[in-house]
Amino acid sequence: QQQVKQSPQSLIVQKGGISIINCAYENTAFDYFPWYQQFPGKGPALLIAIRPDVSEKKEGRFTISFNKSAKQFSLHIMDSQPGDSATYFCAASSTIGTALIFGKGTTLSVSS
Amino acid sequence: KAGVTQTPRYLIKTRGQQVTLSCSPISGHRSVSWYQQTPGQGLQFLFEYFSETQRNKGNFPGRFSGRQFSNSRSEMNVSTLELGDSALYLCASSGGAMGGREQFFGPGTRLTVL
């Protein structure tokens, strides 16, 4: 069964802190791992994505860390802000034209 | 560049009816995927169309169908609606820089079945 397991389900972080969300996958054929951010009433927005030939990718305050041997990847949000409060989804897919398999989501609340 | 647009944004239907949802992808994108989002099941893949052909299909009953037109616009249809079909239906287009892997989502159509 193709699955992507995401944790934690919810996360509360102080303003300025680091938010960390973890995902694990089973299918070794997955070769594309994006993260999406979704605000209430909106569609998911692509944040950052990584391929397995890279162990880390950084874009602004967002960093993906990738551990191919452990089949795990994580999203780090540095200097978390109240505006980052949203639901975050990790996903994976194996080739162009195949489905994105999503984790169940993490609801992040950044308190000011 | 305009983003993905979906119409209508909200729909209320009754059990047994059918519904058609529309999606216009980002200009130049040829792939359109549809997803269903519910609180219980999360985001689940319905199907993907590329150049008017269904390229991939998820594990949904045959009541869910779709099509794509020559201008890449796509529609999905749900026949004989059930209460459990109440969900946010999301369309995503791809075909951009990262070898076509980046999928950009529209705002969704919120379907309520009474």
Chai-1 contact restraints between the chains, C-beta under 6 A:
chainA,res_idxA,chainB,res_idxB,connection_type,confidence,min_distance_angstrom,max_distance_angstrom,comment,restraint_id
A,Y32,B,R101,contact,1.0,0.0,6.0,A-B,restraint_1
A,K42,B,P107,contact,1.0,0.0,6.0,A-B,restraint_2
A,G43,B,L90,contact,1.0,0.0,6.0,A-B,restraint_3
A,G43,B,F105,contact,1.0,0.0,6.0,A-B,restraint_4
A,G43,B,G106,contact,1.0,0.0,6.0,A-B,restraint_5
A,G43,B,P107,contact,1.0,0.0,6.0,A-B,restraint_6
A,G43,B,G108,contact,1.0,0.0,6.0,A-B,restraint_7
A,P44,B,F105,contact,1.0,0.0,6.0,A-B,restraint_8
A,L46,B,E102,contact,1.0,0.0,6.0,A-B,restraint_9
A,I96,B,G100,contact,1.0,0.0,6.0,A-B,restraint_10
A,G97,B,E48,contact,1.0,0.0,6.0,A-B,restraint_11
A,G97,B,R55,contact,1.0,0.0,6.0,A-B,restraint_12
A,G97,B,N56,contact,1.0,0.0,6.0,A-B,restraint_13
A,T98,B,N56,contact,1.0,0.0,6.0,A-B,restraint_14
A,A99,B,F45,contact,1.0,0.0,6.0,A-B,restraint_15
A,F102,B,G42,contact,1.0,0.0,6.0,A-B,restraint_16
A,F102,B,L43,contact,1.0,0.0,6.0,A-B,restraint_17
A,K104,B,G42,contact,1.0,0.0,6.0,A-B,restraint_18
